[in-house]
């Protein structure tokens, strides 16, 4: 029987438990979400695995307090609550005080469509991007999620790790923009779980495909190295359309270029419930819709 690939969330929780068991300077702060899975770790380390209940502002402030005390906090809940609801605490308690933490979210843009708009946060990366000095990781595979978490815990960086229910079939553990296909007509940047559908969408197209699981810092040098005579770039992100457009513009500021932004819609709010596939289609993020957008842009 074929084995089922673990999810990013399962991989994160198992890895976080390993880290807390091994490193007495790491604390894990929860807001009920995933607390049952980490109950064993909480029993072993009651002073370092803390569940503050459904109080997301307190969740982030507790993480900041632990950082002030010299601990390395991993702070976790759904992204709609971790970033959007508690953004003031992220801005003031962490960024303004220059404190480090690893914020780990689950839910992506619409991973829980049956829960409705309250559990959707396509603007989370754009919000974090409004604050200076943050690392932003958007893994496309559980193995990438594990590697990025392990790399983020040492030190005192401010890091946002965005986990998703959607994932690629294969991990790509390199750093920066990883070229997975070479072409001459332009460059397609596929972020995190967008990769497999971008590879399907670009089959037979003469384009370079770059893959990124880390979007901040933005790999401007990697993009410039991939650009040939035609500086046409398509940016396919699993969150708000055009979130990284300013980074592409800065990277290619001295070059004539065109940019296509593909991501969750800005022109209207999608109010359906349905399934992940329904939302992919509504936002134009299924492989077929991406292929149509890319073919129109590059021809």
Order of alpha helices (4+ residues) and beta strands (2+ residues): alpha-beta-alpha-beta-alpha-beta-beta-alpha-beta-alpha-beta-beta-beta-alpha-beta-beta-alpha-beta-alpha-beta-alpha-alpha
